[in-house]
Amino acid sequence: MQPRTPKLLEDIRDASGFILESVRGKSLADFRGNRLLRQAIERNFEIIGEAIRRLAQVDPECAARIGDYRQIIAFRNVLIHGYDLVDDALVWDTIERKLPALLHDVSCLLASLGDPSS
């Protein structure tokens, strides 16, 4: 394990938790209708993608233990560079179907590193 690994994993966990908490009780229509919510969610997905990108550079073995980590990085790139191509329904689907698994993977990795909050 590299020295930066725990911090990067914690950044991923924090941003994932923020997203899930922010959408609790909300629908796709709520998401589409609230610019501030959309931008906050997108920003946190950017943080997740960048943290995973950095993790892949400094600790590729750990990054490989995160399901679909390359797709997460690609999603971050679309959010940043293809902002005009962002599909709200795809973002919402990612929140509902993929983000809980990411949070689980990262929490397990942190627990294996001895993080007491996992």
N, C-alpha and C positions, 0 to 999 in steps of 0.2 A: 504494500500500500504506500502510495506517495503522500507526502505531508499535506498537500492541498485537497486530497480526496474527501475527507470528512466535511470540509467547508463547502465544497461544490455540491456534495450530496445534500447537505443541509439547505443550501440555496434552492435546490430542486424541490425538496420537501416543503419548504416554506412557501414557495410560489404556487405549488400544486394545492396546498392547503388553502391558500388565499383564494384561488379560483373556485374551489369546491364550496368554500364558505360563502363566497360572493353570489353564487348562483342558487344557493339553497332556497327552495320554494319558488323559484322563478322558472319561466318557460322560454322557449325560443322567441316567442313574440315579445316578451319582456326584454330579452337580450337585444333583439333587433331594434326595439324602440328606445333604448337607453344608450346614448353615445358614450357617456362616461363609463358605464359598465363594460361596454364592448372594448373601449380603449384600455381600461384597467386589465381586463382579461387578456387581451392581445399582448400587452406589455409583459404580463407575467409569463405568458407562453414564450415570449422572446427571452426572458431570463432563464426559463427552463432549458430552452434550446441552446443558449450560449453556454450555460453551465455544463450541459452534456457535451457540447463541442470541446470545451476546455478539458473536461474529464477524459474524453477520448484521446486528447493529446498527452496529458500527464499520466494517465493510468488506464490505458486501453483495455486491460484485463477487467477492471472494474466496470468500465462503460459497457463492455460486451455482456455483462450480467443484467443489463437493463434492456428489457424487451423493446424491440423496434427503435433502438437508440438512433440509428441513422435516419429513420423517417422523422423522428422528433427534430433532429437538426435541420432536415429539409423543410419541415413545417415552419421552423423559426425563420429560415431564409425567405420563404414566401411571405411571411408576415412583415418582414423588414423591407425586402426588396420588391415584392410584388403586392404592395399594399392595396393596389387597385383590383387585384384578383382574389382578394379574400372573400370567401363564401361563408356567410354567417351560419348557415345550416351545417357546414362542415366543421366549423369551430365548435358549434354546440354539440354535434355528434362526438367530436373528440373529447369534449368535457365529460359527456355522459358515458361513453363506452371505453375510452382509453386512459383517461386521467386517473381513475381509481386504481387501475393496474400499475401505472407508473408510480403512484404514491406508495402502493404496497411494495413494489420492487425496491424502491429507494429506502423505505423504512426498514425492510429486511437487511439491506446492505449496511445501513447505519447500526442496526442492532448487532450485526456480526462484527462491527468495529467496536462494540462496547458502549454505544450511545445509550444512556439511561432513559432518554425521552422517547425511545422507539417502542 
